[in-house]
Amino acid sequence: MRRSVLDVARFGATAVAVVALAIAPAAWSLTSLTADWSLAGTAIAAGVEASRYDVLPVTGVHPYSTALQRWHSSGQRDVPQDAGEIHVAATDYSAISDAAAFVKAGFGSLDWGGSTGWVEYEVQVDTPGLYCLRIDYTPKDDGIADIERAIRVDGSFPFEEARRLILDRRWRNERYPFDRDEFNNEIRARQEQVFQRESKLLDDANGRHSEPFRWYFDAGRHTIRIEGLRSGVILHRISLVAPPVISPYVAPGDLDVSHASGWMVSIEAENPSSKSHSSVMAAAGGDPIVSPREDGVTLYNTLSWKKGGEWAEWSFEVPRDGYYQIGFRFRQNIKQGMPAHRTILIDGKVPFEEFMAYPFRYDYEWQSSWVTNSEGRPCLVWLSAGRHVIRLVADNSPMRPTLDAIVNVITDLRDLSLTIKMATGGTVDRYRDWDLEQQIPDAESRLRSSARRLRDEYDRLLQLAGHTPDSAAPLLVCAAQLDDLADRMDLLPLRYRQLSLDGGSVAEVLGNAMIALQEEPLQIDQVYIADPEAQLPPARSSLLTRLWVTISNFIRSFGRDYDAVGKGDEDALTIWVGRGRDYVSLMQQLTDRDFTPRTGIRVAFSVMPREDQLILANSAGEPPDLATGVYFPTPVTLASRNALVDLTTFDDYEEVVSRFHPGALVSYQYLGGVYALPETQNFWVLFYRRDIIEALEIRLPDTWDDVVSILPLLQQRGMNFYIPVSAGTGVKSIVVTAPFILQEGAELYQNGGLRSGLSTPEALRGFRRMVELYTTYSIDQFVAVVFQNLRSGDIPIGVSDYLTYTQLKAAAPELEGLWGIAPMPGVVREDGQVARWAPGASHAAIMFRASERQEQAWEWLKWWTSAETQATYGNEVEALFGPGYRWNTANLEAIAQIPWTEEELRAIRDQWKWLKDIPQVPGGYMLERELSFAWNRAVIGTASGIQNPRQALEEADRNISRELLRKQLEFGLVDEQGNPLRRLELPLITEPWDVGQEDVR
């Protein structure tokens, strides 16, 4: 018996390399996936030290920190400053992937117009050692996506981070001071890109290292290959240079302050001379001390950013040669109890070691401080008279040891959880005794070790912060939970899911903590350059000032409409928007500068906090002219009550709707009319972790049968496949259950929308397939947040939507380049095509029947849904807020102008061929509810047991039909005997819509 358990444990150990980390900047070793079981077992015997502390990425490439340590251990050092620089003109390449993709632009420059391909250079190195790699370049286009490249040296990546390197763009505010709206509130400026020659020492894209990367070259000839990943660029020169020497600060011994007069220049931080990303943006300071000040209005009078590697810089002039001190008025009140870090550069160089990862301490209030040394004395910087530039780079390097430790703990917990699951068969039997000490002898020690390591990291952060690091509190909570599990080892077989499998597990809590710890939030009001004798301005306003401002704002609040974004007048169109204020403000700006000058039609926008306000406003006879950001079930709900305008009555309707997929209009049709235009469009696609899928040698599944075929391989390693039906424990949304019905060729409704379509054999096949994925093939019934599982790697592949895409973009920068999307699996049709039918669950724009300005409203709708406007708006949203706010426009032409990668765009378009939204009928809510209940009865069961799929679906069909009939009587669609009086005339879409793109596979 012990032998079999150890075999299980050994097999579980092989999952460590792939299951766990995945959270780290790289995927994990293929070695332990393919090794002989007896070799894999050594990890268990050794307490899994190898897997916890030094696991190789899939390709066998170490992370940079490990590579640098190994170079240093083997005696490699930075080349001396007098070693000379090695330069290669961009046009002097030795090999190139496709000559047609590169154009020699003169003066040694190479125009690399696309985002793919590669170019290779040869360099002769005479002095062996560690170099920095510098690239001189100019951004090729005015896109907002990062310029991403990868670099191989002599055919391989020297470290994992070389797979994704960023060549920064340069941005600035289009204008300053900022414009004002009709309420005198400031409007964030549009962002414009600055095109100039740049010179960059390649560094960590996520700010995990304060200094530029070192690259080892021995004496001899070497090849450097630059591979395209994203965005075009013009290359000028590639150079190997000696790494910068950064010394500790030494106070000047001959400081002459006779000329000092208390001179100081104060720079308004909200208007940097340039910045790395357009999403490094101005923010409201919210305090009377913040400059500039104006009571009663919104001012964007500070600069805020938090993502590692992002920077902002300001230019300034000093009147004479001499020593100067540098200071800031700042606030860091987000990362509770922890400092935020910035590396400070003057004229492109870090003056002293103290300026690397300089801490800006936490405080709820605003602070003013000079940059000081360890003794608290200001660091004086020698500056010549004239113009200079100061740059602040968000630096996450102090958090890297903690993040690595968390990664290792999660790795071990997932491994231990999998080992217990395999040893116990995954059963939870309170009446069975387990002897884990015999079966998994190191289980308790591993729990204690993980708890101890979390406490050690908490103590390190405590020392770093100087006081209680509240943002790191989850480490103590998880350590206590691990000790509690270790205290009751006899109950561990019943509680092992608390390690990594359940919602709220230790692994999930630690994963969430990582998101917070990897951010470096900082808000800066002013930058100070001053004589050594100058005094800092006050950091906080007086109590009397605050009291006066509070009272004034309270009085003003009685006359302010907090939902209004534009004032308008009696002749202005009123539009309510179901989105956040920043989105709405941008809509108002775009309308004011483009639509109104073109048409003379004024528009006033308001934020709509809740959609039920539309029903209430219509009942009161005071609806807006238009509403946008309306969720897809709402238009027909209002149209059935005669509240909306049938858009087909406009002469150019057909021309306008040609902008959209026909399937996107299905949800907005009622009794032959169309009552909304789609604004945004969701998409369901296959998300996958490239590193893990490649390590497992899995081919992306094209059909649900393919999914079934890969499940054993995944589940043997403690992984699984995800479908969105697992997303919640409540009612399953119709948008996640419908694809299984639709892909079998069934329709959700019959008889023109008057009867349920679940009684057909095709519907039963689809429902049975959905159920059997759980009951027969054991995919997880509940997954709290699939983003976390994709991030950790225990679900390396699955179907999800736009929300998961934005989460991965915004909160998992370490996974850039390690995940991808493809069309979702489907069912093979008789003609050989794979049917991938899925709804889009779009948001829409509607026009109210009570509007007296319907023609003007239609003009705005045409303008708003046009390709030009949608592309402009989408790019401006992303420019302001980052890729986590990607605008998923429903316009088929505009989507190509949003900064998707070529692969992403192909996948989305290929999936959109099979778009078929959910028809909306009176009583249609019962379809969603009963399909969900049927799933519960067939998968989870009731007090009377688990029903087979046929019984569960037949019961659902009866209940749906009963409710549909009741609502049809209410709306006069049938008579008392159930005979049709009017048909809903639901559109029937049976063939994919060809958008002219080949399948991404």
Rosetta blueprint (number, residue, H / E / L):
1 M L
2 R H
3 R H
4 S H
5 V H
6 L H
7 D H
8 V H
9 A H
10 R H
11 F H
12 G H
13 A H
14 T L
15 A L
16 V H
17 A H
18 V H
19 V H
20 A L
21 L L
22 A L
23 I L
24 A L
25 P L
26 A L
27 A L
28 W L
29 S L
30 L L
31 T H
32 S H
33 L H
34 T H
35 A L
36 D L
37 W H
38 S H
39 L H
40 A H
41 G H
42 T H
43 A H
44 I H
45 A H
46 A L
47 G L
48 V L
49 E H
50 A H
51 S H
52 R H
53 Y H
54 D L
55 V L
56 L L
57 P L
58 V L
59 T L
60 G L
61 V L
62 H L
63 P L
64 Y H
65 S H
66 T H
67 A H
68 L H
69 Q H
70 R H
71 W H
72 H H
73 S H
74 S L
75 G L
76 Q L
77 R L
78 D E
79 V L
80 P L
81 Q H
82 D H
83 A H
84 G L
85 E L
86 I E
87 H E
88 V E
89 A E
90 A L
91 T L
92 D L
93 Y L
94 S L
95 A E
96 I E
97 S L
98 D L
99 A H
100 A H
101 A H
102 F E
103 V E
104 K E
105 A E
106 G E
107 F L
108 G L
109 S E
110 L E
111 D E
112 W E
113 G L
114 G L
115 S L
116 T L
117 G L
118 W E
119 V E
120 E E
121 Y E
122 E E
123 V E
124 Q E
125 V E
126 D L
127 T L
128 P L
129 G E
130 L E
131 Y E
132 C E
133 L E
134 R E
135 I E
136 D E
137 Y E
138 T E
139 P E
140 K L
141 D L
142 D L
143 G L
144 I L
145 A L
146 D L
147 I E
148 E E
149 R E
150 A E
151 I E
152 R E
153 V E
154 D L
155 G L
156 S E
157 F L
158 P L
159 F L
160 E H
161 E H
162 A H
163 R H
164 R L
165 L E
166 I E
167 L E
168 D L
169 R L
170 R L
171 W E
172 R E
173 N E
174 E L
175 R L
176 Y L
177 P L
178 F L
179 D L
180 R E
181 D L
182 E L
183 F L
184 N L
185 N L
186 E E
187 I L
188 R L
189 A L
190 R L
191 Q E
192 E E
193 Q E
194 V L
195 F L
196 Q L
197 R L
198 E E
199 S E
200 K E
201 L E
202 L L
203 D L
204 D L
205 A L
206 N L
207 G L
208 R L
209 H L
210 S L
211 E L
212 P L
213 F L
214 R L
215 W E
216 Y E
217 F E
218 D L
219 A L
220 G E
221 R E
222 H E
223 T E
224 I E
225 R E
226 I E
227 E E
228 G E
229 L E
230 R E
231 S L
232 G L
233 V E
234 I E
235 L E
236 H E
237 R E
238 I E
239 S E
240 L E
241 V E
242 A L
243 P L
244 P L
245 V L
246 I L
247 S L
248 P L
249 Y L
250 V L
251 A L
252 P L
253 G L
254 D L
255 L L
256 D L
257 V L
258 S L
259 H L
260 A L
261 S L
262 G L
263 W L
264 M E
265 V E
266 S E
267 I E
268 E E
269 A L
270 E L
271 N L
272 P L
273 S L
274 S E
275 K E
276 S L
277 H L
278 S L
279 S L
280 V L
281 M E
282 A E
283 A E
284 A L
285 G L
286 G L
287 D L
288 P L
289 I L
290 V L
291 S L
292 P L
293 R L
294 E L
295 D L
296 G L
297 V L
298 T L
299 L L
300 Y L
301 N L
302 T E
303 L E
304 S E
305 W E
306 K L
307 K L
308 G L
309 G L
310 E L
311 W E
312 A E
313 E E
314 W E
315 S E
316 F E
317 E E
318 V E
319 P L
320 R L
321 D L
322 G E
323 Y E
324 Y E
325 Q E
326 I E
327 G E
328 F E
329 R E
330 F E
331 R E
332 Q E
333 N L
334 I L
335 K L
336 Q L
337 G L
338 M L
339 P L
340 A E
341 H E
342 R E
343 T E
344 I E
345 L E
346 I E
347 D L
348 G L
349 K E
350 V L
351 P L
352 F L
353 E H
354 E H
355 F H
356 M L
357 A L
358 Y E
359 P E
360 F E
361 R L
362 Y L
363 D E
364 Y E
365 E E
366 W E
367 Q E
368 S E
369 S E
370 W E
371 V L
372 T E
373 N L
374 S L
375 E L
376 G L
377 R L
378 P E
379 C L
380 L E
381 V E
382 W E
383 L E
384 S L
385 A L
386 G E
387 R E
388 H E
389 V E
390 I E
391 R E
392 L E
393 V E
394 A E
395 D L
396 N L
397 S H
398 P H
399 M H
400 R H
401 P H
402 T H
403 L H
404 D H
405 A H
406 I H
407 V H
408 N H
409 V H
410 I H
411 T H
412 D H
413 L H
414 R H
415 D H
416 L H
417 S H
418 L H
419 T H
420 I H
421 K H
422 M H
423 A H
424 T H
425 G L
426 G L
427 T L
428 V L
429 D L
430 R L
431 Y L
432 R L
433 D L
434 W L
435 D L
436 L H
437 E H
438 Q H
439 Q H
440 I L
441 P L
442 D L
443 A H
444 E H
445 S H
446 R H
447 L H
448 R H
449 S H
450 S H
451 A H
452 R H
453 R H
454 L H
455 R H
456 D H
457 E H
458 Y H
459 D H
460 R H
461 L H
462 L H
463 Q H
464 L H
465 A H
466 G L
467 H L
468 T L
469 P L
470 D H
471 S H
472 A H
473 A H
474 P H
475 L H
476 L H
477 V H
478 C H
479 A H
480 A H
481 Q H
482 L H
483 D H
484 D H
485 L H
486 A H
487 D H
488 R L
489 M H
490 D H
491 L H
492 L H
493 P H
494 L H
495 R H
496 Y L
497 R H
498 Q H
499 L H
500 S H
501 L L
502 D L
503 G L
504 G L
505 S L
506 V H
507 A H
508 E H
509 V H
510 L H
511 G H
512 N H
513 A H
514 M H
515 I H
516 A H
517 L H
518 Q L
519 E L
520 E L
521 P L
522 L E
523 Q E
524 I E
525 D E
526 Q E
527 V E
528 Y E
529 I E
530 A E
531 D L
532 P L
533 E L
534 A L
535 Q L
536 L L
537 P L
538 P L
539 A L
540 R L
541 S L
542 S L
543 L H
544 L H
545 T H
546 R H
547 L H
548 W H
549 V H
550 T H
551 I H
552 S H
553 N H
554 F H
555 I H
556 R H
557 S H
558 F L
559 G L
560 R L
561 D L
562 Y L
563 D L
564 A E
565 V L
566 G L
567 K L
568 G L
569 D L
570 E L
571 D L
572 A L
573 L E
574 T E
575 I E
576 W E
577 V E
578 G L
579 R L
580 G L
581 R H
582 D H
583 Y H
584 V H
585 S H
586 L H
587 M H
588 Q H
589 Q H
590 L H
591 T H
592 D H
593 R H
594 D H
595 F H
596 T H
597 P H
598 R H
599 T H
600 G L
601 I L
602 R L
603 V E
604 A E
605 F E
606 S E
607 V E
608 M L
609 P L
610 R L
611 E L
612 D H
613 Q H
614 L H
615 I H
616 L H
617 A H
618 N H
619 S H
620 A L
621 G L
622 E L
623 P L
624 P L
625 D L
626 L E
627 A E
628 T E
629 G E
630 V E
631 Y E
632 F L
633 P L
634 T H
635 P H
636 V H
637 T H
638 L H
639 A H
640 S L
641 R L
642 N L
643 A L
644 L E
645 V L
646 D L
647 L H
648 T H
649 T H
650 F L
651 D L
652 D L
653 Y H
654 E H
655 E H
656 V H
657 V H
658 S L
659 R L
660 F L
661 H L
662 P H
663 G H
664 A H
665 L H
666 V H
667 S H
668 Y H
669 Q E
670 Y E
671 L L
672 G L
673 G E
674 V E
675 Y L
676 A L
677 L E
678 P E
679 E E
680 T E
681 Q L
682 N L
683 F L
684 W L
685 V E
686 L E
687 F E
688 Y E
689 R E
690 R H
691 D H
692 I H
693 I H
694 E H
695 A H
696 L H
697 E L
698 I L
699 R L
700 L L
701 P L
702 D L
703 T E
704 W H
705 D H
706 D H
707 V H
708 V H
709 S H
710 I H
711 L H
712 P H
713 L H
714 L H
715 Q H
716 Q L
717 R L
718 G L
719 M L
720 N L
721 F E
722 Y E
723 I L
724 P H
725 V H
726 S H
727 A H
728 G L
729 T L
730 G L
731 V L
732 K L
733 S L
734 I H
735 V H
736 V H
737 T H
738 A H
739 P H
740 F H
741 I H
742 L H
743 Q L
744 E L
745 G L
746 A L
747 E L
748 L L
749 Y E
750 Q E
751 N H
752 G H
753 G H
754 L L
755 R E
756 S E
757 G L
758 L L
759 S L
760 T L
761 P H
762 E H
763 A H
764 L H
765 R H
766 G H
767 F H
768 R H
769 R H
770 M H
771 V H
772 E H
773 L H
774 Y H
775 T H
776 T L
777 Y L
778 S L
779 I L
780 D L
781 Q L
782 F L
783 V L
784 A L
785 V L
786 V H
787 F H
788 Q H
789 N H
790 L H
791 R H
792 S H
793 G L
794 D L
795 I L
796 P L
797 I E
798 G E
799 V E
800 S E
801 D L
802 Y H
803 L H
804 T H
805 Y H
806 T H
807 Q H
808 L H
809 K H
810 A H
811 A H
812 A L
813 P H
814 E H
815 L H
816 E L
817 G L
818 L L
819 W E
820 G E
821 I E
822 A E
823 P E
824 M L
825 P L
826 G E
827 V E
828 V E
829 R L
830 E L
831 D L
832 G L
833 Q L
834 V E
835 A E
836 R L
837 W L
838 A E
839 P L
840 G L
841 A L
842 S L
843 H E
844 A E
845 A E
846 I E
847 M E
848 F E
849 R L
850 A L
851 S L
852 E L
853 R L
854 Q H
855 E H
856 Q H
857 A H
858 W H
859 E H
860 W H
861 L H
862 K H
863 W H
864 W H
865 T L
866 S L
867 A H
868 E H
869 T H
870 Q H
871 A H
872 T H
873 Y H
874 G H
875 N H
876 E H
877 V H
878 E H
879 A H
880 L H
881 F H
882 G L
883 P H
884 G H
885 Y H
886 R L
887 W L
888 N L
889 T E
890 A L
891 N L
892 L L
893 E L
894 A H
895 I H
896 A H
897 Q H
898 I L
899 P L
900 W L
901 T L
902 E H
903 E H
904 E H
905 L H
906 R H
907 A H
908 I H
909 R H
910 D H
911 Q H
912 W H
913 K L
914 W L
915 L E
916 K L
917 D L
918 I L
919 P L
920 Q L
921 V L
922 P L
923 G L
924 G L
925 Y H
926 M H
927 L H
928 E H
929 R H
930 E H
931 L H
932 S H
933 F H
934 A H
935 W H
936 N H
937 R H
938 A H
939 V H
940 I H
941 G L
942 T E
943 A L
944 S L
945 G E
946 I L
947 Q L
948 N L
949 P H
950 R H
951 Q H
952 A H
953 L H
954 E H
955 E H
956 A H
957 D H
958 R H
959 N H
960 I H
961 S H
962 R H
963 E H
964 L H
965 L H
966 R H
967 K H
968 Q H
969 L H
970 E H
971 F L
972 G L
973 L L
974 V E
975 D L
976 E L
977 Q L
978 G L
979 N L
980 P E
981 L L
982 R L
983 R L
984 L L
985 E L
986 L L
987 P L
988 L L
989 I L
990 T L
991 E L
992 P L
993 W L
994 D L
995 V L
996 G L
997 Q L
998 E L
999 D L
1000 V L
1001 R L
